[in-house]
Amino acid sequence: MPFKFIAAIKPGIWRIIRLCAVFIVPLIGVIALLSSLVQHMVTPLLLNWADRDLDERANLIAKVLQEPAATALRLGDTHTLTQQLERVTQDERLLSAAVCDQSQHLFAWSQRYPVSQGCNAASGQGENASDSPANNLHVNLIDVPLSTVDNARMVLVHDRNYAWRRGELTQRYIVWVFSALGTCLAAVLLLTAHWSWRSWVKGVRRILLSDGTTEGTAQASPEIAPLIPDLRRLLRSVNEDRRILKDTTIEWRPETLKLLLREHMFGDEVMVVSNREPYIHELQPDGRIEVIRPASGLVTAVEPVMRACSGTWIAHGSGSADDRVVDARSRIQVPPEGIGDGSSMQGTYTLRRVWLSQEEEQGYYQGFANEGLWPLCHIAHVRPVFRDEDWKQYLAVNTRFADAVVAEARSDNPVVLVQDYHFALLPKLLRERLPRATILTFWHIPWPNVESFGICPWSKQILEGLLGSSIIGFHTRYHCQNFMESVDRFMESRISREDATVTYQAHRTKVRDYPISIHWPPPAPNAAELNDVARKAMRLQHGLPMAHKLGIGVDRLDYTKGIVERMLAVESMLEQQPQWRGRFTFIQVAAPTRSTLDAYQRLEASVRQQAQRINDKFEQLLPGSPPAIILLIEHHDAASVLTYYRSADLAMVTSLHDGMNLVAKEFIAARDADDGVLILSRFAGAAGELREALIVNPYHIGQTAAALTRALDMSLAEQQERMRALRKRLSDFNIYRWAGRMLLDAADERQHIRVQDRIVQVASASTPRRLHMPWQRRA
């Protein structure tokens, strides 16, 4: 019955109870403490005041009795003096009085005076009395100067109980005053908190219900204004799921994206533009054509979206046999047979290849994109190189891709997903030729701060190109802020930071953060068996004992990935923790990339040198032991990489600067047994999401080495606790949710355009045609 009663209490009463627990209980405690302190201070203060008052009264009484006492002593009239003392002691505070002669013998005294003690009724004066009701006497020994008697003394005994009664009344008064004060303060505090809460909730509700424009937030209070962007992002995330996942049992998966396209985009055409193609056809020495799926974070993220949404993917045809398998318009249906996720997924979208000359590829890709923009956007201490000829090729190739998009578009308003820094100029070129298109540009690498971006000689042209987009997406909110600050510095535009939009030349561009993710695989029914097989296979392959601990790093051979710093951390850990020598090996899988560039050639030489040096060092310390580092500078397919993920005990992602880094998420997805440890750089965008990983500063070798030691010593229970949290987050925020967020925002833009078009049509139809009279017509 009590539980049912508690459950029946209204939410408003619960809110009041919570407010009381939060505000009133501490207030009562503080008031009670202050009340006790005040009482403790007031009691001795009142007694001191009472003693001083009694001393003053005793001196007055002595002055009044001085003359009668002198006369009585001179005449020896004890009876008369005794009567006078009896009259004086009728005051309730004066208990008794006595007069002593010059020999200190009692001469006269009142009835209640303790005669047995003589002139020493109380040895000492009032200041010696104890401050307690048991010692309630206040004695004044006053010398009476007489003309004939020099040493006569008057003894006055006062009762201090009245002071204690006054103190008790004062204490009760203090308690009542503090109680009343506390009650008033509590009432005022509750009313203020309730009013503030209602006002705050009303303001937040007004913000959430506003249309997203500046006018909708103009009346926001200063306390709410800083929260507006976060509130909008949270509301948008909730609405995205509500709009698609009407049934809470549905998850984000390919079918969800198809449902989104059908219900919100009405089957609109979706096109993807990227430099890297999702499938490469390579000619083998024996004449066979082999299909390769490149190890690229972009392909890993976007290719599942295209499988779900169909459409056309436009990319650079870089394979040696790419031109042999396409039709007359450079098209091919993908995924190829045997590479898709299932038989029903074969040939689900079109791949349109764009052919580039060697000169174009060198200037556009190797030159401006990878020697200029890549180091500019990554704080990796490699100087960017900008050449006029590279810029010309970059512009030319962007124009070529714009031509391809226009040629492949089946309507004048397709949804075009422009991928990465290779096509910064493409949105503007498409906007000029397809003004009704919805262009969503996603920048897969970091956006630098405004000072760094100003290094680029064509910074304004790049911003103009990107502002042709309907929506620009970045991995993190920090990169969005850097982009808007760059626009604010270099462009004449109107920026609304409340709803993160930029208006340039009457065109509005939204700036959004879309943390990219991966395809979340379904749970394998035999996960434990697969993990055991992978662990055994990997240790047999490299000649390692079965109990040997393995660490894994999977990266492109790029100077932004912190591969050298990772190896130095392994070396530092083995130096400080000798018990792990011969028991731990770190495997670094490094896929070669951009090997024609000098910076990458120097990096490869440095990586090989560091790995050899570290192995030689620990071979001398422990001869015959397994190598500390196994370096594999070669390409691996997805199945091989998955085997490495499953076999390792930990993974190290120590990027010096990264937009997101999907390796960290792929490692988590591979840990079916909920074990393993992820060591993650705080300079990777994934660090903002994967907080249960061991976050490190890769530039601090000692800190990374300490994290490596902690990962090796971590208990299985802690590993599982961390990994379960990481896997739960990634399963909820997978690649389909990432794509869904972007496509929903694109759908909102398209809906807005459709409404504007209908308004214009209705206005045009309702406007009467102007009639011209004959004399008004020109000949």
Disulfide bonds with the S-S distance in Angstrom:
Cys100-Cys119 1.88
